[in-house]
Amino acid sequence: MRYLHTMVRVADLDASLHFWTDLLGLEEVRRMEDEAGRFTLVFLAAPRDKARSAEERSPEVELTFNWDPETYTGGRNFGHLAYRVDDIYAACRRLMDGGVVINRPPRDGNMAFVRSPDGISIELLQEGPAKAPAEPWVSMPNTGSW
């Protein structure tokens, strides 16, 4: 058995792709549109995994966009997605500069939480040892829930 992907339903595909690719840094590896089923699937992977075959890649995120409007609630009911990042401070700065709220800042230089436009909780973890505590993160309070 091998874990393949996590599927999350998204209400606005463009806003979601902006968050997941432009701000978080994942890359689109494939897309499928189904006119009969009226949905679009977009599979995303970490950049270093994009060149690998589907069998070699880390688990992917599958964005499911249903063409007929629906309201999705309880985005947190499955927990969160977690990603290791090369520089937690740079990742959080890029997200903040893109208008994303840092719900749990990386005060410890190791862990932060943000939410996607659809309310999906995402944990960011520093690759390797924690970075030295630094501002503005040390003084930044938690915001909302994660």
Secondary structure as the mmCIF struct_conf table of DSSP 4:
data_model
#
loop_
_struct_conf.conf_type_id
_struct_conf.id
_struct_conf.beg_label_comp_id
_struct_conf.beg_label_asym_id
_struct_conf.beg_label_seq_id
_struct_conf.end_label_comp_id
_struct_conf.end_label_asym_id
_struct_conf.end_label_seq_id
STRN STRN1 HIS A 5 ARG A 9
BEND BEND1 ALA A 11 ALA A 11
HELX_RH_AL_P HELX_RH_AL_P1 LEU A 13 LEU A 17
HELX_RH_PI_P HELX_RH_PI_P1 HIS A 18 LEU A 23
TURN_TY1_P TURN_TY1_P1 LEU A 24 LEU A 24
STRN STRN2 GLU A 27 ASP A 34
TURN_TY1_P TURN_TY1_P2 GLU A 35 ARG A 38
STRN STRN3 PHE A 39 ALA A 45
HELX_RH_3T_P HELX_RH_3T_P1 PRO A 47 ASP A 49
TURN_TY1_P TURN_TY1_P3 LYS A 50 ALA A 51
BEND BEND2 ARG A 52 ARG A 52
TURN_TY1_P TURN_TY1_P4 ALA A 54 GLU A 56
BEND BEND3 ARG A 57 ARG A 57
HELX_LH_PP_P HELX_LH_PP_P1 SER A 58 PRO A 59
STRN STRN4 GLU A 60 ASN A 66
BEND BEND4 TRP A 67 ASP A 68
TURN_TY1_P TURN_TY1_P5 GLY A 75 PHE A 78
STRN STRN5 HIS A 80 VAL A 85
BEND BEND5 ASP A 86 ASP A 86
HELX_RH_AL_P HELX_RH_AL_P2 ILE A 88 ASP A 97
TURN_TY1_P TURN_TY1_P6 GLY A 98 GLY A 99
STRN STRN6 ILE A 102 ARG A 104
TURN_TY1_P TURN_TY1_P7 ARG A 107 ASP A 108
BEND BEND6 GLY A 109 ASN A 110
STRN STRN7 MET A 111 ARG A 115
TURN_TY1_P TURN_TY1_P8 PRO A 117 ASP A 118
STRN STRN8 SER A 121 GLN A 126
BEND BEND7 GLU A 127 PRO A 129
HELX_LH_PP_P HELX_LH_PP_P2 ALA A 130 PRO A 133
TURN_TY1_P TURN_TY1_P9 GLU A 135 SER A 139
HELX_LH_PP_P HELX_LH_PP_P3 MET A 140 ASN A 142
BEND BEND8 GLY A 144 GLY A 144
#
